[in-house]
Amino acid sequence: MSAQRIVAGAADGGSARYVGRFAPSPTGLLHAGSLVTALASWLDARAHGGSWLVRIEDLDTPRNVAGAAEAIVAQLERLGLRADGGAVRQSERTARYEAALQGLVARGSAYPCACSRRDLALAAAAPGDALAGGERVYPGTCRSGLRGKAARSIRLRVESSPGSGEAVVAWHDRRLGVQREDVARAVGDFVLQRADGVFAYQLAVVVDDAAQGVTDVVRGEDLVGSTARQIVLQRALGLPTPRYLHTPLVLAADGSKLSKQTGAQPLDLVDPLAALRLAGGVLGITAEGTRVAEWLDSALRAWRARWAGERVVPRA
């Protein structure tokens, strides 16, 4: 993998027809935070005259809730957010992830790792090791081989530029502006397939976005920290880099991100218009209408005026 300084922007230089997506995990129903992302991604796709896809990210089987995928699609439709085509499931696309993974291993861009959580914790306790962005930086223990141990996971080899110690990714977020991260120093070699055999989020999302022709990713600000890793992986696989827009988060009463893991309540869709108005407020949208369709039309005009004509920084 080339250890170049990357500036990411529009896929295909901005010439491709817009394709956006909303990719929820079926670990529960949509809540107020996930509606903000769904609404923003739908509005952005429609404002640019593009397609809007729904992808169910259900690889982490133990966390999935039975019937949640179907219920999420029904929630979206009740809110007037209808996808172009049926929802696809990552659990039905594992052959794509396996092919991408084996290609990386064959080229020497990925390698097996025997480290357990305990091994990593002990390595991180050594002097000079630290947390970066809430994650332990992988120390490269298995880069030169397993030393007789059994492989547990597979990691991407994140190379630094010769003499610089950097694998810097610079990318443009349409809302947050220019972002930069030295992936080698901030994360190190990251996992592509977990010890339990599950393909990691970073690999699955990169493969799926490319396979589905996604040109624009609109998602929550909590995923800003994943973007540089995904760009490094896109380059390792020879895949295009989409444009990115990360939306504001909905916070719980204690100031933490509202999420299913922290007990966020499912959307109350007795009044879908009220739910849309709350989500629009988080996005800074002022819209009018007494029916869902009217409100969405008004919100679309507001979004188009704010986001559909902004200058997009192209990929270098």
N, C-alpha and C positions, 0 to 999 in steps of 0.2 A: 504493500500500500504506500502510495506517495505521501511523504511527510511534508506536504506543501501548506502554505498559508492559504486558506480557503475563504473566499467571500461568496456567500450564498444568497441567492435571490430568486428570481423567477425561473421556473422550470422551462426548458426549451427556449430560453431567452425571452419569455413572455409571449411567444407566438401561439402556443397551444391554447385550444378552447378550454375555458375554465371548467375544472372538475373539482368539487369539494366533497367533504365527507363528514359525518358525525359517527363516532366510534365508541359507543358505550359498552361497559362491561355488565353482564347480566348477574351482578351480585346483589341486585335489588332494583326497585323501581326508580324512575327519575325523581330527583329532588330539585329544590330551587337552584342549586349551583349547576347541576347538569343541564337544566333548562336554559340557563344563560348561554352555555356553549352551543347547545342545539340551535337556539334561536339565532345566534350570531353567525353560525356556519350556514344556516339556511338563508338568512338575509344576504350574506356575502355572495353566495352562489347565485341567487336570483337577481341580485343587483348587477352582477357581471354577465347575466344572460347565460349562465352555465348550468351544469348538472349537479345534483345533490344526492349523494349516496349515503346509505346507512350500513355500517359494518359492525357486527356483534363480536366483541373481543372476548371470547369465551374459552381461551386456552387453559386458564387456571381452573380446571374442573372442580376441585374441592370447594372453591369459593362461589361457584355458580348457584343460583337459586332457581329451582325448577319453575318453568313458566315465565321467568322474568324477561327473557328475550321477546317473547310474543307480547307481553304486557307493555314493554317499552315502546314497541312499534305502535301499539294501540294508543298509548299516551300521546305519542307524536302526532298521530292522525287526528286525535281529538283536539289538539292544539292547532291544527291546520298545517302542520309541517310534514308534508308528504314527500317521500323519496322518489327518485326516478329509478324504478325497478325495485325488486324485492331486496330485503336485507340479506347480506351474505354473512356467514359465520366463519371465524378463523379456524374452528375445530374441523372444518371441512377442507382446509387449505394447507394442511401440514406437509403435503408432498412438496409444495413450493418452498417452504422454509427449509426442509431437509436438503433439497437440491442446492439452495443458496449456501447453506452451511457447509456442505461437502465440497462445494467449489472453493470456498475460502480456505478450508483445511488443505485441499489439494495444492493450492497456490502458496501455502505457507503463511497466509494472512490470519489464520486462526489455529489454535492448538488446544489439546486436551489439558485439563487442570485437575490435579488430585487433591487440592486444598479443601479441607472441611471448614465449617464456620469457626471451629475452635482453632484450627491452624491459622486462619486469617486474624482472629482476635489476638493470638499470641504474637504474630508478626507485627500487628499494629501497636502492640504494647512496647515495642522496642524503641529506644531513644531516637528521636528525630522523625518518627512516623506520626501522622496526624490525620484528623478527619478533614475532608475537603468537600464542602457543599453537602454536609450531612452523611457522606459515605466514606468508608475506608478506602484509601488509595491502594490498589492492588500492587504488592511489592515485586511482582514478576517471578515468584517462586518457581513456577513450572515452565518458564519460557525455554529453558535449556533441556527439558525432559522431565519424566515422572519419577526417575530414580527408583524404579521397581514398584511404585505405588499404582493402584488402580485409578483410572480416570473417573472423575465425578462430573465435571462440567466441561464446556468448551468456551474459550475466550477469544476475543478479537485481539490481534497484536496491534497495539497503537504505537506507531513509531514516532520518535522525535527527529527533528531536523538535525543533521550532523553538526555537532559543535554548539548548537543553540539550546538544547534541552527543551525545545518547544514543539508541540503539535497543535498550533493555534488555529482555531476555527473562528472566523469573523463572519457574522451573518446579520441580516437586516430583518428586524421584526417591524411589521407595518404599524404597530401601536407603540412599541417600546423603543424603537430605534435600533442603532447598531449594538450588537452583543458580541462578546469575545470570550473564548475559553481555551486554555491550554489543556486539552483532553488528557495528554500523557501525565501531566502533573496533578490535574484535578481529580481524575478517575483512574487512570492507568488502563491496563487491559481489562475490558469489561466482558461480562458473561453473555453468551449468545444462546446457550442451551444449559438449563439448570441441572443440578444433580438428580432431580426426579424425572428428567427426560423432557420436561416442558420447555418449549422454545421461549426464549426471553422476549419481553415486550419490544425491546429495541429492534430485534431482528424481524419479528412478525410485522410490525408497523411499517418498517422500511420496505420490506418485500411487497406487502399489500398495497401501499400507496403507489408504488411503481407499477404493479400489475394492473391496478384499477385506473391508471392514468391520472392520478390525483395531481393537480397543479397547485392547489392552495389548501393549506392546513390551517383551520381556525379552531383553536382549542384553548383550554384554561391556562392561566398563567402559572399554575403549579407544574406544568410540563416544560417550561422554559429551560430548565436544567437538563432535560433529555435531548434537546435539539442538537447541540454540538456533537454528541455521540452519534445521533442518527445521521448527521451530515458526513461524519467520518466513515460510517458504515455504508452510506450511499456511494461514496467515492470508492470504497474498497470493492463494492459490487458493480461499479460502473453504471449506477443508476442516477437519474436526474434528481435535482434538489427542488422541492416545491417552494413557493412563497409561504411565509408564516405570519400569522396574526394571533397573539395570545390575549385572551379576554380577561377582564378583571374577575377576581374571585369573590364568591359570596362567603362571608365569614359568619361563624357561629358566635354566640353571645360572649364566649371567652376569647374571641379574636382569632381562633384557629380556623383553618379552611373547613367549610361545611362539606361533609362527605358521608358516604354510607358507613364508613368505618367508625365515624364519631357520632353515629346515631341520627343522621339527618332524616327527617320525616319525608315519606313519599309526597309528591305533589297532590294537593287537593284539587281535583279537576271538576268538582261540582260547578265551579265557575272558571272555565279555562281562560276567559278574557282577563280576569283578575291576575291569574298566574303570569300571563304574557306581559301585562302591564308592569308587574314587579320585575320581571327579567329585563324588560326594556329599560326600566329605570337604572338598573345596574350598568347597562350598556350606554347610558346617556342618551337614550332615544326618547323623543317626545312625539307621541303618535295619538291619533284620535280614532274613534269608531266605537259603536255600540255592539257590534258583532265581530267575531273572530276574523272573518275575511276582510272586513273593513279596516280593522286595526292593523292587520298584517300588511295591507296595501299602503296604509299611511306610514307604518314603520319602514317599509321597503323604500319609500320615497326619501325618508329621513336618512336611512343607511346609504342609499345611493349618493345622496348629496355629500355625505361625509367621507365615504370610503371608496366609492367606485371610480372616482377621478383622481385619486392621489397618485403621486409619482412613486413607482415601484423601482427599487434599486435592482438592476439585473445582475445575474451571476457573472463573476469575473471569469 
